Amino acid sequence: MKLNSEQEKAIEEYVDAQGLKIQTLRDDIIDHLCCVVESELGKGKPFDQSFEQAILDLAPDGLLEIQNKTVFLLNSKRIIMMKKLTYLTGLLGAVALTAGITFKLLHMAFATELFMLGFLVLLLVFIPLLAIDRYKVILSKTISVRLKFILGVAAAVITGLSAVFKMMHLQGADLLLLFGAFLFAFGFLPFYFFTMYKKSIA
C-alpha cells in the first residue's frame, strides 16, 4: 500500500526534526522508513503504529546515533590516529612530569626541565586533544552542556598556564589566574549547576 503525500510529509518532518547533517543519510533513512511503513500498511496496520515501530526497529537510541556511527565509520582511520596521538601525548607528558618530580626530590639535574616539559605537554597538547575527542560525544547535547564543557576546559588550561608563568617568573601570571578563576566562577559553575538542576527535576 503506497503512502499518501501527508504521510510522506510526516515522515520527512520527523527525520528533519532529528537534526541530521548528512543529506544522503537523511534521504536514505526517509526512503527506508517509507518502505517499511508501506509494507506494514499493506498488512492492515494503522500508519501511526507502523511508523512508531519502524523508528524503534531502525534506531531505538535515536536517528543521531545512526549519524554518529556513520561518521565514525567514514572517519575511523583518522579518529583512531587522533586517539593514538591523544593517549601517547598523555603518556609522555605524565612520564616526564613524574620524572621531573622524582628528579627534584633526588636533587638530580634536569628536574625542572622535565617537570615543565611534562606539565606543558599535558596542559597544551593532551588536554585539548582529549577535550576535542570528548566534545564530539556531546555534540548532540543541549547548548548548556556544551558551553559548560568548553568553559570548564578553557578555565583549566588558562589556570594551568598561570601556574607555568608563575613557576617561570614570567609576567602575566596573576592576570591569567584571575581570568581562569573568572571563567570558572562565572562561566563553568553557572552552567554546571544549571545542568544539575535540570537533571534533578527531569
Phi, psi and omega in degrees: 000126184279143178287146173275174185297325180292320179292318177298319179295322180297319179294315179298317181295322179296313181296317180296328180290343181282346176082030177292136182256346179266110187298317181295323177294318178302314180295319180296320180294316179299315180299317180296313181298319179298317181296316181294315181296319178300319179296319180290324177297326178295339178270002177093007180278149179289158185299310184302314180295318180296318181294314179300317180293322179296321178294315180297320180291321183283313187214080180297337179259012179101155183291333179296332177296322176296317179298317180298318179293323178295314179299319179298316180294323180289332185239024188301319181296315180295320180294318179296319178298319180293320178295320177298316179297319181300308185285334175292315178294325176298316179296311181297318179297317180294319179295314180297319179296315179296318179296320179298317179295317180298314179299323180295317180294329181267003180056044180261163181290157177066016180296312182295318182297315179296318180299312182294320179298312179298317181296316181290322178297316178294318186284317189259346180242303185295309183298313177299319178296319178294321179296318178298317179297316181287329182296325179298331180289326185261012180301328181276357180281177180289163181298327180294322179292319180293318179295322177301315181296311182298313182293325178295315179295316180299317180296320180295315181294315181294318178295320176297319177297324178297324177293320177297314179300321181294316181293329181267004179057041178265154178287150177098359181297315181295321180295316178297319180297317179296317181294318177297317179294322179296314178299319181293313186286319187251358176246298184290308187300317178301316179292325180298311181286333176294315178293325175297318179297317180297321178293325184289334181257359182289000000 
